[in-house]
Amino acid sequence: MKKITLFFATTFISAISFAQTIPTPGFETWANNVESPHTYSVPQNWISGDVLQSYISNLFGNATYVVNAVTQVGSAHGGSFAVQMAVVQSNAGDTIAGSIFSEPSATNFFNVAFGGPGAMGFPYSTRSANLTGFRKFSSVGGDSTTVGVIMTKWNTITNTRDTLVNTQNYYITNAAAWTSFSLPLTYSSGLTPDTCFIAAGIVATTPHPGTIFTLDDLAFTGLIGMEEQHSNLAIVSVFPNPFSNKATLSFSNVILKNASLEIFDVLGNKVRVMSDLNGENITINREGLNDGIYLYNLVNEGEIIATGKLSVQ
């Protein structure tokens, strides 16, 4: 069968809503993807090239296609697990290079890739300066690796998606121990994105079995040009944080006018919206929020003026 090329669909991303986190950045939580006849374990809210290969093979009549180029490993940089991508042989004899994508659904991946509605990636609305993480890499025959970021924003005037960041990097140096990397993000305009898509994997014209790329602890760091985008950024204090019953968000240098507070869980699901907020503080009740970490956007007069983290325990 024809093999899927890394990044082949990354220019087809569409619009989705706001959040502020990379899904499963430490690759600790894994879930089963059952969109093809073979069940694959993947990082939660990610998809692997294995899933995509089997999914499209099944569409073309081969329901028995299996490849296991992406696995969960216990040799982690932080926490208990990391994601490992390798070059392996499928049960059909294809040589497949492992890859992962920050999109949980093969159905949605291909639907958006071929021009359908919806979005590929995860919500993100910060002009981050770098994507950082840790990697190990053992190359055979000159195989390389790639980590890439695409950030876009929906254009309400043209009803098209503007690409603000399209950055990928190649790491060809072997690294037996965990090695940090930082991928600088270059923006094509002063706009703030609303969507982010991350892809990583092994790349080679002819991949060589035995090449292994292990990845862990992704994070966005730094800000670019935020003073140009948000001249009314709020300075926020949260007390107490962590909280058990309720917490108060207090603001300086801004007065809220019909503002809203959007609260997301760590997977990017919006779990609460508080609307018609005014004044200099907001009280958040614990009701309906389980123990854990939450992220928030404070939106004032149509502009995100603050983002942050809440801890409930």
Short mmCIF file of the C-alpha atoms (twelve columns), coordinates in Angstrom:
data_MODEL
# 
_entry.id   MODEL 
# 
loop_
_atom_site.group_PDB 
_atom_site.id 
_atom_site.type_symbol 
_atom_site.label_atom_id 
_atom_site.label_alt_id 
_atom_site.label_comp_id 
_atom_site.label_asym_id 
_atom_site.label_seq_id 
_atom_site.Cartn_x 
_atom_site.Cartn_y 
_atom_site.Cartn_z 
_atom_site.pdbx_PDB_model_num 
ATOM 1   C CA . MET A 1   0.000   0.000  0.000  1 
ATOM 2   C CA . LYS A 2   1.068   3.620  -0.413 1 
ATOM 3   C CA . LYS A 3   2.625   4.882  2.821  1 
ATOM 4   C CA . ILE A 4   1.463   8.079  4.504  1 
ATOM 5   C CA . THR A 5   4.009   10.902 4.457  1 
ATOM 6   C CA . LEU A 6   4.567   12.874 7.659  1 
ATOM 7   C CA . PHE A 7   2.938   16.333 7.470  1 
ATOM 8   C CA . PHE A 8   1.069   15.523 4.266  1 
ATOM 9   C CA . ALA A 9   -2.155  16.985 5.632  1 
ATOM 10  C CA . THR A 10  -0.962  19.788 7.885  1 
ATOM 11  C CA . THR A 11  -1.960  22.610 5.548  1 
ATOM 12  C CA . PHE A 12  -5.646  21.706 5.790  1 
ATOM 13  C CA . ILE A 13  -6.348  22.735 9.398  1 
ATOM 14  C CA . SER A 14  -9.655  24.458 10.185 1 
ATOM 15  C CA . ALA A 15  -11.043 26.502 13.096 1 
ATOM 16  C CA . ILE A 16  -11.776 25.473 16.656 1 
ATOM 17  C CA . SER A 17  -12.242 27.200 20.025 1 
ATOM 18  C CA . PHE A 18  -9.812  28.380 22.703 1 
ATOM 19  C CA . ALA A 19  -7.705  26.484 25.192 1 
ATOM 20  C CA . GLN A 20  -4.161  26.791 26.468 1 
ATOM 21  C CA . THR A 21  -2.477  23.403 26.720 1 
ATOM 22  C CA . ILE A 22  -0.744  20.716 24.675 1 
ATOM 23  C CA . PRO A 23  -2.743  17.489 25.009 1 
ATOM 24  C CA . THR A 24  -0.920  14.871 27.118 1 
ATOM 25  C CA . PRO A 25  2.443   16.700 26.830 1 
ATOM 26  C CA . GLY A 26  4.267   14.165 29.029 1 
ATOM 27  C CA . PHE A 27  2.717   11.133 27.253 1 
ATOM 28  C CA . GLU A 28  1.647   9.680  30.598 1 
ATOM 29  C CA . THR A 29  -1.956  8.766  29.719 1 
ATOM 30  C CA . TRP A 30  -2.674  6.419  26.810 1 
ATOM 31  C CA . ALA A 31  -5.963  5.283  25.288 1 
ATOM 32  C CA . ASN A 32  -7.141  2.706  22.743 1 
ATOM 33  C CA . ASN A 33  -7.996  3.865  19.229 1 
ATOM 34  C CA . VAL A 34  -10.518 1.475  17.640 1 
ATOM 35  C CA . GLU A 35  -11.162 3.244  14.325 1 
ATOM 36  C CA . SER A 36  -9.555  0.405  12.362 1 
ATOM 37  C CA . PRO A 37  -10.047 -3.350 12.832 1 
ATOM 38  C CA . HIS A 38  -6.801  -3.435 14.818 1 
ATOM 39  C CA . THR A 39  -6.827  -1.628 18.192 1 
ATOM 40  C CA . TYR A 40  -3.881  0.709  18.816 1 
ATOM 41  C CA . SER A 41  -2.736  2.257  22.096 1 
ATOM 42  C CA . VAL A 42  -1.887  5.938  21.568 1 
ATOM 43  C CA . PRO A 43  -1.194  8.979  23.788 1 
ATOM 44  C CA . GLN A 44  -4.551  10.426 24.850 1 
ATOM 45  C CA . ASN A 45  -5.806  13.007 22.344 1 
ATOM 46  C CA . TRP A 46  -3.048  12.112 19.879 1 
ATOM 47  C CA . ILE A 47  -3.017  9.780  16.901 1 
ATOM 48  C CA . SER A 48  -0.198  7.696  15.463 1 
ATOM 49  C CA . GLY A 49  0.859   6.959  11.926 1 
ATOM 50  C CA . ASP A 50  0.056   3.323  12.768 1 
ATOM 51  C CA . VAL A 51  -3.626  4.193  13.211 1 
ATOM 52  C CA . LEU A 52  -3.687  6.206  9.993  1 
ATOM 53  C CA . GLN A 53  -2.023  3.420  7.987  1 
ATOM 54  C CA . SER A 54  -4.472  0.774  9.233  1 
ATOM 55  C CA . TYR A 55  -7.477  3.077  8.877  1 
ATOM 56  C CA . ILE A 56  -6.823  3.899  5.233  1 
ATOM 57  C CA . SER A 57  -5.840  0.284  4.445  1 
ATOM 58  C CA . ASN A 58  -9.190  -0.843 5.798  1 
ATOM 59  C CA . LEU A 59  -10.968 1.725  3.613  1 
ATOM 60  C CA . PHE A 60  -9.281  0.156  0.581  1 
ATOM 61  C CA . GLY A 61  -10.275 -3.375 1.586  1 
ATOM 62  C CA . ASN A 62  -7.353  -4.606 3.661  1 
ATOM 63  C CA . ALA A 63  -8.774  -5.120 7.158  1 
ATOM 64  C CA . THR A 64  -5.774  -7.126 8.385  1 
ATOM 65  C CA . TYR A 65  -3.079  -4.458 7.996  1 
ATOM 66  C CA . VAL A 66  -1.062  -3.963 11.219 1 
ATOM 67  C CA . VAL A 67  2.022   -1.912 12.018 1 
ATOM 68  C CA . ASN A 68  3.421   -1.090 15.457 1 
ATOM 69  C CA . ALA A 69  5.897   1.749  14.952 1 
ATOM 70  C CA . VAL A 70  4.676   3.825  17.955 1 
ATOM 71  C CA . THR A 71  4.801   2.432  21.491 1 
ATOM 72  C CA . GLN A 72  4.624   3.523  25.117 1 
ATOM 73  C CA . VAL A 73  7.942   3.091  26.929 1 
ATOM 74  C CA . GLY A 74  8.911   3.352  30.576 1 
ATOM 75  C CA . SER A 75  12.306  5.007  30.052 1 
ATOM 76  C CA . ALA A 76  10.865  8.490  30.541 1 
ATOM 77  C CA . HIS A 77  12.503  11.856 31.045 1 
ATOM 78  C CA . GLY A 78  9.810   12.861 33.520 1 
ATOM 79  C CA . GLY A 79  6.973   10.857 35.016 1 
ATOM 80  C CA . SER A 80  6.569   7.197  34.184 1 
ATOM 81  C CA . PHE A 81  6.213   7.043  30.393 1 
ATOM 82  C CA . ALA A 82  7.372   8.494  27.091 1 
ATOM 83  C CA . VAL A 83  6.422   7.909  23.442 1 
ATOM 84  C CA . GLN A 84  8.779   5.933  21.230 1 
ATOM 85  C CA . MET A 85  8.724   5.979  17.427 1 
ATOM 86  C CA . ALA A 86  10.698  3.432  15.434 1 
ATOM 87  C CA . VAL A 87  11.209  2.169  11.893 1 
ATOM 88  C CA . VAL A 88  9.574   -1.264 11.635 1 
ATOM 89  C CA . GLN A 89  8.080   -3.683 9.145  1 
ATOM 90  C CA . SER A 90  4.314   -3.971 8.835  1 
ATOM 91  C CA . ASN A 91  2.653   -7.349 8.471  1 
ATOM 92  C CA . ALA A 92  2.365   -6.530 4.759  1 
ATOM 93  C CA . GLY A 93  6.121   -6.034 4.424  1 
ATOM 94  C CA . ASP A 94  6.125   -2.221 4.249  1 
ATOM 95  C CA . THR A 95  8.906   -0.346 6.016  1 
ATOM 96  C CA . ILE A 96  7.147   2.246  8.196  1 
ATOM 97  C CA . ALA A 97  8.662   5.175  10.096 1 
ATOM 98  C CA . GLY A 98  6.857   5.991  13.339 1 
ATOM 99  C CA . SER A 99  5.042   9.318  13.733 1 
ATOM 100 C CA . ILE A 100 2.519   11.019 16.022 1 
ATOM 101 C CA . PHE A 101 0.049   13.873 15.505 1 
ATOM 102 C CA . SER A 102 -1.866  16.042 17.979 1 
ATOM 103 C CA . GLU A 103 -5.269  14.972 16.580 1 
ATOM 104 C CA . PRO A 104 -7.211  12.151 18.263 1 
ATOM 105 C CA . SER A 105 -9.358  10.933 15.371 1 
ATOM 106 C CA . ALA A 106 -8.353  9.251  12.115 1 
ATOM 107 C CA . THR A 107 -11.828 9.973  10.744 1 
ATOM 108 C CA . ASN A 108 -11.457 13.670 11.454 1 
ATOM 109 C CA . PHE A 109 -7.837  13.686 10.273 1 
ATOM 110 C CA . PHE A 110 -8.733  12.462 6.801  1 
ATOM 111 C CA . ASN A 111 -11.987 14.421 6.647  1 
ATOM 112 C CA . VAL A 112 -10.203 17.724 7.265  1 
ATOM 113 C CA . ALA A 113 -7.183  16.728 5.168  1 
ATOM 114 C CA . PHE A 114 -9.388  16.304 2.108  1 
ATOM 115 C CA . GLY A 115 -11.260 19.574 2.562  1 
ATOM 116 C CA . GLY A 116 -14.087 18.628 4.899  1 
ATOM 117 C CA . PRO A 117 -15.424 20.824 7.707  1 
ATOM 118 C CA . GLY A 118 -14.067 20.824 11.219 1 
ATOM 119 C CA . ALA A 119 -10.602 21.151 12.667 1 
ATOM 120 C CA . MET A 120 -7.396  19.186 13.046 1 
ATOM 121 C CA . GLY A 121 -5.233  19.878 16.071 1 
ATOM 122 C CA . PHE A 122 -6.122  21.462 19.401 1 
ATOM 123 C CA . PRO A 123 -7.282  24.909 20.555 1 
ATOM 124 C CA . TYR A 124 -4.459  27.329 21.326 1 
ATOM 125 C CA . SER A 125 -4.521  31.119 21.564 1 
ATOM 126 C CA . THR A 126 -1.101  32.278 22.753 1 
ATOM 127 C CA . ARG A 127 1.823   33.630 20.707 1 
ATOM 128 C CA . SER A 128 4.344   31.241 22.245 1 
ATOM 129 C CA . ALA A 129 7.997   31.710 21.376 1 
ATOM 130 C CA . ASN A 130 9.242   28.105 21.452 1 
ATOM 131 C CA . LEU A 131 8.178   24.484 21.539 1 
ATOM 132 C CA . THR A 132 10.478  22.657 23.934 1 
ATOM 133 C CA . GLY A 133 10.875  19.044 24.980 1 
ATOM 134 C CA . PHE A 134 13.277  16.181 25.509 1 
ATOM 135 C CA . ARG A 135 14.394  13.561 23.009 1 
ATOM 136 C CA . LYS A 136 16.527  10.476 22.561 1 
ATOM 137 C CA . PHE A 137 17.509  9.361  19.066 1 
ATOM 138 C CA . SER A 138 19.358  6.410  17.573 1 
ATOM 139 C CA . SER A 139 19.709  6.688  13.793 1 
ATOM 140 C CA . VAL A 140 20.397  3.912  11.310 1 
ATOM 141 C CA . GLY A 141 21.521  4.745  7.767  1 
ATOM 142 C CA . GLY A 142 21.201  8.514  8.190  1 
ATOM 143 C CA . ASP A 143 17.515  8.550  9.147  1 
ATOM 144 C CA . SER A 144 16.447  11.855 10.703 1 
ATOM 145 C CA . THR A 145 13.711  13.122 13.002 1 
ATOM 146 C CA . THR A 146 11.298  15.985 12.814 1 
ATOM 147 C CA . VAL A 147 9.209   17.984 15.253 1 
ATOM 148 C CA . GLY A 148 6.861   20.519 13.703 1 
ATOM 149 C CA . VAL A 149 4.317   23.134 14.742 1 
ATOM 150 C CA . ILE A 150 1.600   24.783 12.690 1 
ATOM 151 C CA . MET A 151 -0.504  27.556 14.224 1 
ATOM 152 C CA . THR A 152 -3.434  29.103 12.390 1 
ATOM 153 C CA . LYS A 153 -6.269  31.565 12.837 1 
ATOM 154 C CA . TRP A 154 -9.716  31.552 11.248 1 
ATOM 155 C CA . ASN A 155 -10.258 34.610 9.063  1 
ATOM 156 C CA . THR A 156 -13.881 35.720 9.468  1 
ATOM 157 C CA . ILE A 157 -13.642 38.051 6.474  1 
ATOM 158 C CA . THR A 158 -12.392 35.550 3.897  1 
ATOM 159 C CA . ASN A 159 -13.786 32.437 5.654  1 
ATOM 160 C CA . THR A 160 -10.406 30.790 5.251  1 
ATOM 161 C CA . ARG A 161 -7.654  29.747 7.627  1 
ATOM 162 C CA . ASP A 162 -4.564  31.941 7.865  1 
ATOM 163 C CA . THR A 163 -1.308  30.129 8.677  1 
ATOM 164 C CA . LEU A 164 0.645   32.116 11.270 1 
ATOM 165 C CA . VAL A 165 3.352   29.547 12.112 1 
ATOM 166 C CA . ASN A 166 4.695   26.741 9.941  1 
ATOM 167 C CA . THR A 167 7.890   25.573 11.601 1 
ATOM 168 C CA . GLN A 168 9.585   22.205 11.632 1 
ATOM 169 C CA . ASN A 169 13.080  21.153 12.602 1 
ATOM 170 C CA . TYR A 170 15.249  18.159 11.924 1 
ATOM 171 C CA . TYR A 171 17.536  16.543 14.506 1 
ATOM 172 C CA . ILE A 172 20.085  14.281 12.862 1 
ATOM 173 C CA . THR A 173 22.462  13.933 15.835 1 
ATOM 174 C CA . ASN A 174 22.236  10.754 17.865 1 
ATOM 175 C CA . ALA A 175 21.413  11.243 21.550 1 
ATOM 176 C CA . ALA A 176 21.682  8.180  23.771 1 
ATOM 177 C CA . ALA A 177 20.636  10.139 26.873 1 
ATOM 178 C CA . TRP A 178 17.701  12.518 27.242 1 
ATOM 179 C CA . THR A 179 18.575  15.760 25.450 1 
ATOM 180 C CA . SER A 180 16.558  18.963 25.547 1 
ATOM 181 C CA . PHE A 181 15.487  20.770 22.397 1 
ATOM 182 C CA . SER A 182 13.883  24.123 21.697 1 
ATOM 183 C CA . LEU A 183 12.108  24.845 18.419 1 
ATOM 184 C CA . PRO A 184 11.777  28.635 17.823 1 
ATOM 185 C CA . LEU A 185 8.421   29.639 16.346 1 
ATOM 186 C CA . THR A 186 8.356   32.268 13.615 1 
ATOM 187 C CA . TYR A 187 5.110   34.192 13.024 1 
ATOM 188 C CA . SER A 188 4.066   35.495 9.628  1 
ATOM 189 C CA . SER A 189 1.971   38.310 11.124 1 
ATOM 190 C CA . GLY A 190 1.100   39.983 14.412 1 
ATOM 191 C CA . LEU A 191 -2.121  37.994 14.815 1 
ATOM 192 C CA . THR A 192 -2.784  35.577 17.684 1 
ATOM 193 C CA . PRO A 193 -3.550  31.962 16.664 1 
ATOM 194 C CA . ASP A 194 -6.621  30.000 17.670 1 
ATOM 195 C CA . THR A 195 -5.450  26.504 16.630 1 
ATOM 196 C CA . CYS A 196 -2.246  24.491 16.948 1 
ATOM 197 C CA . PHE A 197 -1.127  21.246 15.342 1 
ATOM 198 C CA . ILE A 198 2.020   19.359 16.382 1 
ATOM 199 C CA . ALA A 199 3.612   16.451 14.511 1 
ATOM 200 C CA . ALA A 200 6.731   14.451 15.264 1 
ATOM 201 C CA . GLY A 201 8.385   11.409 13.791 1 
ATOM 202 C CA . ILE A 202 11.181  9.782  11.857 1 
ATOM 203 C CA . VAL A 203 11.838  11.003 8.303  1 
ATOM 204 C CA . ALA A 204 13.909  9.429  5.555  1 
ATOM 205 C CA . THR A 205 13.607  8.788  1.844  1 
ATOM 206 C CA . THR A 206 14.113  5.101  2.621  1 
ATOM 207 C CA . PRO A 207 13.686  4.465  6.374  1 
ATOM 208 C CA . HIS A 208 16.008  1.942  7.988  1 
ATOM 209 C CA . PRO A 209 14.676  -0.604 10.511 1 
ATOM 210 C CA . GLY A 210 16.281  -0.058 13.892 1 
ATOM 211 C CA . THR A 211 16.049  3.746  13.948 1 
ATOM 212 C CA . ILE A 212 14.414  4.845  17.235 1 
ATOM 213 C CA . PHE A 213 13.144  8.292  18.287 1 
ATOM 214 C CA . THR A 214 11.826  8.812  21.825 1 
ATOM 215 C CA . LEU A 215 10.020  12.006 22.893 1 
ATOM 216 C CA . ASP A 216 8.830   13.383 26.233 1 
ATOM 217 C CA . ASP A 217 7.708   16.463 28.179 1 
ATOM 218 C CA . LEU A 218 6.623   18.881 25.454 1 
ATOM 219 C CA . ALA A 219 5.895   22.482 26.472 1 
ATOM 220 C CA . PHE A 220 5.437   25.924 24.995 1 
ATOM 221 C CA . THR A 221 7.660   28.619 26.471 1 
ATOM 222 C CA . GLY A 222 8.006   32.383 26.112 1 
ATOM 223 C CA . LEU A 223 5.819   34.936 24.387 1 
ATOM 224 C CA . ILE A 224 6.231   36.901 21.161 1 
ATOM 225 C CA . GLY A 225 4.687   40.312 20.604 1 
ATOM 226 C CA . MET A 226 1.959   39.995 23.219 1 
ATOM 227 C CA . GLU A 227 2.242   43.670 24.073 1 
ATOM 228 C CA . GLU A 228 1.143   44.446 20.512 1 
ATOM 229 C CA . GLN A 229 -1.847  42.098 20.669 1 
ATOM 230 C CA . HIS A 230 -3.149  42.733 24.171 1 
ATOM 231 C CA . SER A 231 -2.601  46.288 25.291 1 
ATOM 232 C CA . ASN A 232 -5.091  45.699 28.133 1 
ATOM 233 C CA . LEU A 233 -3.567  42.558 29.654 1 
ATOM 234 C CA . ALA A 234 -4.723  42.019 33.218 1 
ATOM 235 C CA . ILE A 235 -2.479  41.191 36.155 1 
ATOM 236 C CA . VAL A 236 -4.278  38.379 37.983 1 
ATOM 237 C CA . SER A 237 -3.918  36.944 41.470 1 
ATOM 238 C CA . VAL A 238 -5.808  33.826 42.586 1 
ATOM 239 C CA . PHE A 239 -6.422  33.076 46.266 1 
ATOM 240 C CA . PRO A 240 -6.409  30.448 47.519 1 
ATOM 241 C CA . ASN A 241 -4.815  28.326 44.823 1 
ATOM 242 C CA . PRO A 242 -5.161  25.332 45.242 1 
ATOM 243 C CA . PHE A 243 -8.702  25.714 46.611 1 
ATOM 244 C CA . SER A 244 -11.279 23.322 48.034 1 
ATOM 245 C CA . ASN A 245 -14.521 25.332 48.095 1 
ATOM 246 C CA . LYS A 246 -14.033 28.624 46.287 1 
ATOM 247 C CA . ALA A 247 -11.330 30.956 45.000 1 
ATOM 248 C CA . THR A 248 -11.215 34.654 44.125 1 
ATOM 249 C CA . LEU A 249 -9.552  36.028 41.005 1 
ATOM 250 C CA . SER A 250 -8.507  39.645 41.588 1 
ATOM 251 C CA . PHE A 251 -7.325  41.955 38.823 1 
ATOM 252 C CA . SER A 252 -5.189  45.053 38.623 1 
ATOM 253 C CA . ASN A 253 -4.883  47.540 35.749 1 
ATOM 254 C CA . VAL A 254 -8.250  46.525 34.242 1 
ATOM 255 C CA . ILE A 255 -11.966 46.901 34.988 1 
ATOM 256 C CA . LEU A 256 -14.150 44.098 33.649 1 
ATOM 257 C CA . LYS A 257 -17.015 45.096 31.359 1 
ATOM 258 C CA . ASN A 258 -19.392 42.252 30.483 1 
ATOM 259 C CA . ALA A 259 -16.442 39.899 30.604 1 
ATOM 260 C CA . SER A 260 -16.487 36.089 30.609 1 
ATOM 261 C CA . LEU A 261 -14.315 33.472 32.282 1 
ATOM 262 C CA . GLU A 262 -13.817 30.204 30.379 1 
ATOM 263 C CA . ILE A 263 -12.513 27.206 32.347 1 
ATOM 264 C CA . PHE A 264 -10.976 24.148 30.640 1 
ATOM 265 C CA . ASP A 265 -9.758  20.804 31.918 1 
ATOM 266 C CA . VAL A 266 -6.244  19.656 31.005 1 
ATOM 267 C CA . LEU A 267 -7.550  17.895 27.882 1 
ATOM 268 C CA . GLY A 268 -8.898  21.167 26.512 1 
ATOM 269 C CA . ASN A 269 -12.582 20.479 27.249 1 
ATOM 270 C CA . LYS A 270 -14.513 23.582 28.260 1 
ATOM 271 C CA . VAL A 271 -16.129 22.744 31.598 1 
ATOM 272 C CA . ARG A 272 -17.572 26.093 32.658 1 
ATOM 273 C CA . VAL A 273 -18.287 29.583 31.329 1 
ATOM 274 C CA . MET A 274 -19.061 32.509 33.638 1 
ATOM 275 C CA . SER A 275 -20.593 35.428 31.725 1 
ATOM 276 C CA . ASP A 276 -21.575 39.079 32.275 1 
ATOM 277 C CA . LEU A 277 -18.711 39.706 34.710 1 
ATOM 278 C CA . ASN A 278 -17.943 43.225 35.877 1 
ATOM 279 C CA . GLY A 279 -15.699 44.912 38.395 1 
ATOM 280 C CA . GLU A 280 -12.283 43.955 39.769 1 
ATOM 281 C CA . ASN A 281 -12.679 40.352 40.987 1 
ATOM 282 C CA . ILE A 282 -14.442 37.058 40.301 1 
ATOM 283 C CA . THR A 283 -15.402 34.329 42.767 1 
ATOM 284 C CA . ILE A 284 -15.247 30.745 41.491 1 
ATOM 285 C CA . ASN A 285 -17.184 28.051 43.348 1 
ATOM 286 C CA . ARG A 286 -15.831 24.521 43.388 1 
ATOM 287 C CA . GLU A 287 -19.265 23.026 42.539 1 
ATOM 288 C CA . GLY A 288 -19.014 20.632 39.579 1 
ATOM 289 C CA . LEU A 289 -15.208 20.692 39.425 1 
ATOM 290 C CA . ASN A 290 -13.400 17.483 40.311 1 
ATOM 291 C CA . ASP A 291 -9.960  17.470 41.911 1 
ATOM 292 C CA . GLY A 292 -7.316  18.420 39.373 1 
ATOM 293 C CA . ILE A 293 -5.715  21.165 37.314 1 
ATOM 294 C CA . TYR A 294 -7.806  23.583 35.229 1 
ATOM 295 C CA . LEU A 295 -6.905  26.371 32.819 1 
ATOM 296 C CA . TYR A 296 -8.798  29.592 32.266 1 
ATOM 297 C CA . ASN A 297 -9.228  32.373 29.700 1 
ATOM 298 C CA . LEU A 298 -10.485 35.778 30.842 1 
ATOM 299 C CA . VAL A 299 -12.195 37.502 27.920 1 
ATOM 300 C CA . ASN A 300 -12.996 41.217 28.185 1 
ATOM 301 C CA . GLU A 301 -14.705 43.145 25.363 1 
ATOM 302 C CA . GLY A 302 -13.933 40.300 22.935 1 
ATOM 303 C CA . GLU A 303 -10.213 40.083 23.810 1 
ATOM 304 C CA . ILE A 304 -8.384  37.479 25.898 1 
ATOM 305 C CA . ILE A 305 -6.700  39.603 28.562 1 
ATOM 306 C CA . ALA A 306 -5.484  36.854 30.899 1 
ATOM 307 C CA . THR A 307 -4.851  33.126 31.002 1 
ATOM 308 C CA . GLY A 308 -3.811  31.009 33.949 1 
ATOM 309 C CA . LYS A 309 -4.042  27.838 35.977 1 
ATOM 310 C CA . LEU A 310 -6.378  26.772 38.794 1 
ATOM 311 C CA . SER A 311 -5.864  23.822 41.113 1 
ATOM 312 C CA . VAL A 312 -8.805  22.135 42.851 1 
ATOM 313 C CA . GLN A 313 -8.210  19.693 45.687 1 
# 
